[in-house]
Amino acid sequence: MLRAAILVVSTTAAQDASTDAAIPALKDVFTTDGDGKWDVAETVIVSDDSAAIQKSILQWTDAVADDEKLVNLIVTTGGTGFAISDVTPEAVSELIEKPAPGLVHGMLAASLQVTPFAVMSRPVAGVRKRTIIVTLPGSPKGAKENLQAIIKMLPHACLLAAGMDSRSLHSGGVGKLERKAGVTGPSSCQGHSHGNHGHGPGHGLVRHAPPADAVQASALSSDPSLGPTRRNRASPYPMLSVDEALACIEKFTPGVIECQRPVNQDLVGFVLARDVYAAEDVPAFRASIVDGYAVVVPKHADEDGASKSSNRTLSGIFPVTSISHAAPGEAKVLGDGEIARITTGAPLPAGANAVVMVENTVLHSTTEDGQEEREVEIRAANVRDGDNVREVGSDVRKGHLLMQKGERITAVGGEVGLLAAAGVQHVTVYRRPVVGVLSTGNEIVEHTARSPSELRLGEVRDTNRPTLLVAAQHWGFATVDLGIVVDQPQTLEQRLRDALRQVDVIVTTGGVSMGELDLLKPTIERALGGTIHFGRVAMKPGKPTTFATVTVKEASRTSETATLGGDSSSSSHSTRRSVRAIFSLPGNPASALVTFHLFVLPALRKMAGEHPHGLPHVSVVLTHDFVLDRERPEYHRAVVSVGADGVLRATSTGGQRSSKVGSMRGANALLCMPAGPEPLKTGAKVTALLMGNIRSDL
């Protein structure tokens, strides 16, 4: 373990340490990005004073005789700007014996990818004695980003500064050093950014790409840096059938993750990961089933001397001695010959053993003011012990199995009410994945941008992103709008890295075909080090649909509180590897929506623990002739309805060109049409995948 120290330079924080947010931010970088190599041994806060800064650093660098207590790295945060009080670079520069301009350049290069105002920073880095010293910005976000930019290389620098033999460290060349650090230099297709921006709920650092030689050995995608003349003229990816593609998704989609959720209205849609048992009896007391009067039914002894309820007619005039409402309260103990007025759901008074309905009574007398009943005449036949009484635990008994693992909480099935009634406060469920949707393309503009007359030649309004966001939300999944990204390798790579920190599944549209600006596949494969499981499917529409996974490192947490999608957060962190799924769908609107329902939805449902994973399918009768594609099976957009005879019938939504967004309007099904030279005739039966409710022709 390498020892690190954090020095916060802030007069405000020195006066009130609770105002400092930099120390936890930097500790998080050492934990989540440091590959388990760092121990943050000390943290100190000082004012913006050169002498105080230098005193703290010298205690770590010059006053240490024991190698085990050597501080390998000192990072300072604060005082690097242009304010009069900003003196950190000057104070540190006086102590540095060997400047490290490369570290400074690395931090500035990473920061400039975030904001042009990074030019306002004045970082300093170098070596004193056997310790590396690096100054970071004062903002927690800026400090975190700067440290992330260089932390992979710092262990190597610290070992050299501590006195390790450089020849043995450098044996094997730069490639070995990069592999050991978990980084890569600029590949043949694009540069690599180390920034960690757009941090999402529960997610940590996205792993760096593997070495370039490893990528080149396994990559099937074209290298964008080689230009259009050397790109693939035919797709190098095998053509899979739809069934093969679905099997691939089933195999490589990440599995379920358990989490705790409170029992409330936000539980709808989640699937139980464990059986749930009642925490208490329902009802917890003997309660009246009707509005009426609680009475005492006399009992008599049978031949064995046991008390036995009589079956008798209650008649006569009885005094009303108490009232029992459903609201909390205590009723008077009821004696023989006394009755108590009672409302539905109210607890029976002590001594009472039956309830007579109000319909079987007559008011006999009132109090002097006429506001209350004094006596009531009862005319009820065959009254027994327990009549109109809901016994303790008669609805649900404590410890009884309420719901089983695998059951889904619905909005109409009463599951939330059942759990709440039985005193269940929290349940263990499968976390629902969060979906991010990203549109790609230089030609894509926001659908709200510009009036029709202001659209420039070639510009296209973004219809895919809002459509897919709505579709994911319809199926009950939380979404993140990832916006639009241009066809530029570095920009696309950084946007995907940001997205991998925010969501569990990324859905992109466009950029997956064979054009020179179709960069999704090479970016996933070459820059992110992801695995493309398939890049072509034998179907219409949606042939270039791509499915990939990327392994990332994230901060795992030891205690859970519900967040977006059911993830967890806590103050205790560790690092773990997780898999993110990426679906790169075609850019044509109809293709994107069809492939979302056919491929993305099953993956989301698998991750959420839902069964079945795919769309429900039914047999339907065609209402007219359907022309078939000669080469590929087609997923035809259609409307399925049911008539008075109970037969399901399917009607096409019209022209099925993949760019025709109107072909999805009103569609509630995808018809699985085989390839063939001849049309399917009216009355033929085919399988329909239902995307929505069946319409009624009644």
N, C-alpha and C positions, 0 to 999 in steps of 0.2 A: 504494500500500500504506500502511495505517495502522500506526503503530508502537505496540506494547503492551509493558508491563512487568509482571512478576508478582513480588509481594513476599509471601513466606511468613513469617508471624509465629509462631514456635514455638521455644521454648527447647530442646526435645528435638531438633528437626531442625537447629537451629543448631549443636548439639554433634555430631550425626551426620547428615549430609545424606542418607545412604542410607535413613533412616527416612521421608523425605518422599515422599508419593504425590500431593500436590496439584498440583505443577508438571506432571507428565505428563498428569494428568486435565484441567487447564485448557488446556494446549497442544492436546490432542485436540479440545476445544470450538472453539478458534480455527481449527483445521484443518478439521474436519468440518462445523461449523455456521457458520463465518464467511464462506462464499461466496468464499474466496480473497482477502479484503480485508485480512487481518491478517498482520503480521510480528511475532512475539514476539521483540523485540530484546534484552531483558535479563531475567534472573531473579536474585533475591537472597533469601537466608534470614537473618532476624534473630531475636534473642530477644524475649520478651514484655517489651519495654522501650520506653517512650514516646519517649525520646530517639533510640534506634536506628531506630524506625519513621519518625520525622519526618526524620531525617538522610537516609535512603534516598529518601524522597519528594521532599525539597527538591533533591536532586541531579538528579532527573529533571525537576522543574518549574521551578526557579529558576536553575539553573546552565547552561542550554542556550541558546547564542546562535545556533547554526546550525539553520535550519528543517529541514534534512534529518535532523538528529538529534533533533528534537522528539518526545517521547513523548506520543502522543495519548491513551493510556489507561493508567491504573495500576489493577490489581486486587490487592487484598490478600486473603489467606486466613488465618484464624485470629484468635483473641483477641476474638471478637464475642459471647461468651456472658456468663454471670453469675459466673464464677469470679473470685477475687480478682486473679489474674494477667491477666485479660482486659481490656486497656487500649486495644485498637486503635481502637474508635469515638471515644474521647476524644482520642487522639493525632491522628487524622485530622481530627476536627471542628475542632480549633484551626487547621488549615491551610486549610480550605475557605473560599473567598470567595463562592461561589454555591451554596447547597444545591440538591440535585436530588431532592426527595421523590417524584417520579413513578417514578424508577428504584427507589427503596426499596420503594414500593408494589408495583411489578411483581414484584420478587423475592419479597416476602412472600406475595403472592397465589398465585404459582406454588408456593411451598413449602407453603402451607397445603393445597394439593390433594394433597400427598404425606403430610404428617403434621401433626396438631394442635400438635406440639411446635415447629413453626416460630415460634410466638409467643415462644419463648425466645431468638430471634435478635435482635441489635441492629445491623442494617446501617446504614451511612451512605454517602451518595453526594453528589457535588458537583463544582465546578470550582475549580481553582487555576491562575492564569495562563491558559494555553491547554491545560490537560490535565484530562481527566475522571478522577476518582478514585472507585472503588467498593470497598467492603469486603464480602468474602464469608465464609461460615462456614468453620470449620477442617476439617471432614470433607471428603475429596475428593468424595464423592457430593453433599453439600449444596452445596459450592462450584460443582461442575459444573452442577447443576440451576439454581442462582441465575443463573449467567452465561448459561446457555442461555435463560433467561426474558427477557433484555434484549439479547442480542448483536445481534439483527436491527436494533434501533433505535440502537445505539451509534455506527455510522459517521456517521449524520446528526448526532448530538449532537457527535461529535468534530470534524466539519467546521465546525460553527457555532462551537465553542469555539476552534478554530484560527484563526478570523477570516474564514471564507468569508461572502459576502453572503447574508443570510437571504432577501431578496426573490427572488433567482434560485433558491435552494434550494427555496423553498416554492411556486414557480410551478407551476401544475397542480393544486394542492390536495392534500388528505390522501390521496385515492385514488391519486394518482401516487406519493406518498411510500410508501404501503403496497406498491404494485406493485414499486417499485424495491427495497424492502427484502425483498420476498418474504414479506410478512405480510398479514393481513387483520384488520380490526376485528371486533367481534361481529356476526355475520350476523343476518338476520332470523329464523333458526331456533334459534340457540344461541350461547353464548359460545365462546371459543377458548382452549385451553390450550397453553402453550409448553413444558411440561415434557418431559424426555427420560428417562422412567423405564422400567424393565423392559428394559434394554439386552441384546440377544441376541448370539449369536456372529456376529461379522463384520458387523453391521448398524449404521448410524449414524442420523442425524437424519431423521425422516419430514418430508417437505416440508409447508409450510403451505398452507392452502387458497388458491385463486385469489381475486381480488377478488370481493366480493359481487355486483357487477353482472354479472360474467362468469358466475358460477354461476347467477344468475337467468335469464340468457339461454339457458343450455343445459340446465338441470335439468328433468327430467320429473317428479321425485318431489314429493310434497306438502311444504309448509313446515309443520313441526310447530307452530311458534309461532302459526299462524293458527287453531288449534283444530279440533275435529271437524266443525264446521259448514262449514268451507271446504276440507276435504280432498277428494281425488279419490274419486268414487263408483264409478268404473270405472277399471281399470288403464290408465294412459297408455302403457304399453309394448306394442309390437307383439307379436302372438302368433307365435312362431316354431315351425316343425316341429322335431322332434328332430334331423333331419339338418342343418337350418340352424343349430341351436344348437351342434352338434358342430363344424361348419365354423367357426363364430365362435370357439369355444374353440381350435381348431387355429390360427387366424390370430393371436389376441391373447395366447395363453399365452406367457410368456417362453421363450426358447430355451435351449439347453444351455450349460453352463459347464464348462470343462475344469479339472481339478485333479490333483495328484499324490497317489497313495495307496501305502502300503507293501504288499508282498505278504504277507498273513497272512489269518487266518480272517475278519477284518472286511471283506475285499474282496468277499465274496459279495453278489451283487445288483447290483454296479456294471457298467456297460457301458464297454468300451474306447473311448477317444477317438482312439487312434492304434495302428498296427500294433506288435506286440511281437516282438522277435528274440532268439534265444538268446544269452546272454552267455558261454556256455562249452559244451564238448562234454559229452555224456552218453552213456556214461560217459566220465570223463576219463582212464581207464586201461584196459588190457586186463583184463577181469574174468572169473572163472569163472561159468558158468551153473549148475553142479551142485556137489554135495559129492563130493569124490573126490581124485585125485592129479594134480598138474601134472607133465607129462612132456616129454621132448625127442624129437620125431619126427625121425629123421635125414632129411636131404635128399641128393639126388644130382644130378649135372650132366646136363642134356639134351644133344642133339647140338650145340646152339649154345654150350654151356658155361654156360648159365644154371642157377642153383640151382632145383631143383624138388622139391616135397614128394612123398614116396613114400606110397603107400597100402598099409599093411602091418599085419600082426598083431603086436601087442606082447605078448610072453609071457616069463615068466621071473621071477626074484627080484631085486628092486631095493632098495637101501638108501634109507630115508626120511631125507634130510639136512636138511630144514627144514620149517617149518609156516607157512602163509599164511592168516590169518584175515581176516574182513571189517573188524575193528577196525584203526585206523591202525597202521602198523609197517612195517618193512623185512624182506624175506625174502632169504635167501642166494641168490647167483647159482647157477643150476642147471646142472650139467655133464652130458655124455653119460653115460648109465647111472645117473643119479640121479633121484629123484622127490621131490616135496614134497606133504605133505598140505595140502589146500586146501578152504575152505568156500565156499558159494554167495556170490557178490558180491565175494569177495576178489581182490586184484590178483595176476596171474600173476607168479611170480618171474622175474627176468631170465634169459634163456636158454630158458625153457619156451615151448612153442608149441601145446600142446594139453592137455586134461584128460580123464582116464579116470574114469568114474563109479565110486563106491565099490562098487557092485553087481558090478563086473567084477574085483574084487580079493579076495585071501584073505590074512589075517594069517599071516606065516611065522614071525617071531620077535619077541621083545620085549627091552627093556632088562633089566638084572639085577634091578631092583626091580619089574619087571612093570608099570610105570605108563605106558610109552611104546612105540610101535612102533619096531622097529629095521629090520626087513625086511618087505616086502610082495610077495606074488606077484601079478602082473598077468596076466589072461587076457582080452585084448580084441582083437577082429578089426577090420580095416580102419580103423585109426586114421590120421587125416590131420592135417596142420597146420591149426590153427584149430578143431578139434573142441571143442565145449562151451565156446567162448570168445566173450565179448561184446566186439567190437572198439571202439576209441576212436571216439566219435561215431556209433556204430551206431544208437542210439536217437534222439539229437538232435545235429545238427552245429552248431557255433558259427556264429552269423550266420543260422541258418535261421529262417524266418518261423514263429513259434509260434502266434500268434493274430492275427486281423485286427480292424481297427477295426469297431466295431458288435457284436462278440461280447459276450455276457453271461457274467459269472462266476457259476457255479452252485455249489450245495452238493453236487451228486452227480456232476458231470461231470469231476472231476479237474483242472480248470483251475488251481487254486491249486497243486496238486502238480506240474503240468507247469512252471509258472513258477518255482517254488522249485527244482526239479531242475536247471533250465537256468541257475540263477544270477541270475535277474532279481530285483532288490531292490525296485524301484518301477515303477509303470505309470501312464500318463496315462489317466484315466477321466472320464466325465461326472459332475459332482456330483449327488448325489441330493437332491431338495428336502426341506426340513423342513416338516412339516404341523402347524399349530396348530388345535385344535378348541375352539370357544367356543359355549356355550349361552346363549340370551337369553330373558328373560321374568321378570316379577315373581312368577309362580306357580311357577317352577322351584326345587327344592331338591335338595341332594345325595341320591343314591339311598341313601346310608347314614344319612341324617338321620332321626331320630325313629322311633319304633315306629309301626305302623299306627294305633294308637289316638290317637297324638299329632299326626298330620297335621291341619293346619287345613283348613277348607273351602276348596277351590279350589287347594290346593297339589298339585303334581305332581312325582313323583320324576324326576330327570334320567336318562333312558335313552339319549338320543341321543349324548351326549358319550362315555361309555364304549364304546358300540357303534361309533362312528365311529373312535375311537382304536384300537380293536382291529382294525377293518377296514383302516385305513391300515398298521398294523404287519404285518398278515398279508401285505400286498403288498410288504413290505420297506422301508417308509419310516419314518424317524425322526419322532417326534411330540412335541408340546408341549401339555400340558393347560392351556388358557387359562381354565378355570373357568366360572363362571356370572356373567352381568352383568344388571343390572336394566334395565327399559325406561325409561331416563332419558337424554336426549340427550347431556349433557356427559360422563356416566359412560361411556356406550357409545363416544363418540368417543375418550376417553382410553384405554379398554381396547383399542380397535382400533389406536391409534397405538402403544401398547406392543407389541402383537402384531406389527405390521409391522416392528418392530426385531428380533424374535426368530425369525421364521419366513419361509419363502418363499411359502407358500400358507396362507391363512386359510379355514377352513371353519366357518361359523356355522349354527345351526339356529334357526328361529323368527324372527318379526319381519319377514317379507317379504310378507305378504298386504295386505289393505286396511283393517285396523283402525287406530284412532287411535294405538295404541302400537306399530305396526309401523314401526320407526325405522331399519332397516338401510339401505334405499335412500336416504332423505334424508341420513343420516349419511355414507355413502360418497360421495354425489354432492355434497352441499353443504358438509359440514365438512371432508372429506378431499380434496376436489377430484378424486375418482376418476371413472372413466368406466364407466357401466353399459352393457355390450354387449348384454345381453338381460335382461328381467325377467319374461317369461312364456314357457312352452313348452306346445305342444299335446300333452299326454300325461296319462296317469293311472297312478299318482299323480305329483305333483310339478309341477303347473301353475305355481306362483309362483316356481320356481327362478330364481335370479339369479346372473349372472356379471359380475364387474367387475374392473378393474385400477386400481392406484394407483401413481403414480410417487413414489419416495422417493430421498433422497440417503443414501449410505452411505460408510463408510470402506473404500476398497479397499486391498489390501496387495500389496507387491511380491514377497514371498517366501512360500512356502506350506508349511504343515504341516497334516496332516489333523485335522479336528475333526468335530463332529456333522454327518452328512450329507455329509462330504467337503469342507467349506468350508476356508478357510485363515486363518492368523493370522501376523502378523509385526510388527516394530517400525517398519516404514516405511509411512506412511499417505498417502493422497490421497483426494479426494472424487470420487464418480461417481454417476450416476443409474441406478437400477435399477427394475424393474417388479415389483410383487407382485400376485398373483392372489387374489381373494376370491370364494369360492362361498358364497352365502347360500341355504341349503336350507330347505325347509319344516320346520315343527316336528313334524309327525306322524311317529312313528318309522319306519313302513314307507316313507313318502315320502323321508325323509332318507337311508335306507340305499340305496334304489333309485337316487336321483339321485346319490349318492356314486359308485356303481359305473358309472353311465351317463355322468356328466359330469366328476366330479373326477378319477377314476382315469386317464382318457385324458390329462388335463393333466399329472398327476404323471409318467406314463410318458413323455410327450413331453419334459419337463424333464430326465428321467433318461437320455434317449437310447435308450429301449426301443422296440422295434417288434414287433408292431403296437401302436398306442397304446390301442386299445379292448379290450374283452373278446373272447376267441375265440368264434366263433359256429358252431353246428352245426344240422343239420336233425333235428327230432325228430317222433315220432308221438304224438298225443294219446291218452291211455288212457281218456278219458271226455269228455263234452260240456263245452264251455267257453262261458259266457255272455259276450257282448261288450258293451262300452260303445257306445252309439249315436253318440256325438259325437267321442270322442277315442281314439286308439290306447292300448292298455294294456300295461304291462310287468308281466306276471303272475308272481308268485313261485311257483316250482315245483321239483319234484325230478326230475332226469333220471337214468335208470338204463339199463343195458345188459343184455340177456338172452343166452341161449345162442345165439340166432340172429344176434347182433351188431347188432340194431336198437336205436336209442336211443329211449326212451319217456319221456314227460313226464306227471307227475301234479301237480295243484294242491296247494298247502299248505293250502288251505281259504279261508275268508273273506278278501277282499282289501281291506277297508276300510283307508284310509291310516293311521288311528290304531291299527290292530290290529298291535301289535308281534309277536304270535305268528305272523303270516303270513310272517315271515322265518325262523322257526325251522326248521332243517333244509334250507332252500332252497339249492340249488347253481346255480340258473339263473333267468334272467328270460326269459319267453316273450314274443316280440314279437307281440302280438295286434292285429289291425286293428280299426278301428271298424266297427260294423255292427249291423243290427237283429236278425239271427238268430244263434243259437249256432253255434260250430264243433263239428262232430260228432266222435265217436270215430273215430280212424284218420286224421284230417286231419293234414297236415304243416305245421309252422310253424318259424320260426327261433328258436333258443334262444341266449341269451348266457350263457356259463358263468362263474359266480363261484367255483366250486370243483370238486373232483374228481367225475367221473361215478361213480355208485354201480353196484355189480354185483348183479344178481338171481340169479347162479349159486349 
